[in-house]
């Protein structure tokens, strides 16, 4: 059985979240020639949750919910590691495309439909992930890097949204930001 990270909720809730994220990923793989059997789904989710729990433990993260960006990256990694030797690069790239599309969809959902990644940036992320996986690490980005790129994007959008709300509240109350009162103003 998978070790459940402290603070992520019950085992049933964790499994439901994991299979929900997997369903999004599978939707983005639909029509691209990649399918999973039910038995394979269980194996992939167990691998991803094990990786996720280990990551939380090693990095020292206390989480109060399952991070969908992190989990979908581990699901993508598990799917790619599940490929057989004869499946070739095309199947790996199909999974990477589906993974990046899923991350972008999650970003859209997690930012109240305020953010999407530009097509050229998604292509760059794909090329960098492929480089990492083909032993061109000096030019690549791994699954942790892919996760943190979307994690930071979500945080930046939420921060900007909060700042804009604060600014609007100040503006509507007749209080205008005064740079002369800030310690860094010259």
Beta strands, then each sheet from edge to edge (+ up, - down):
end
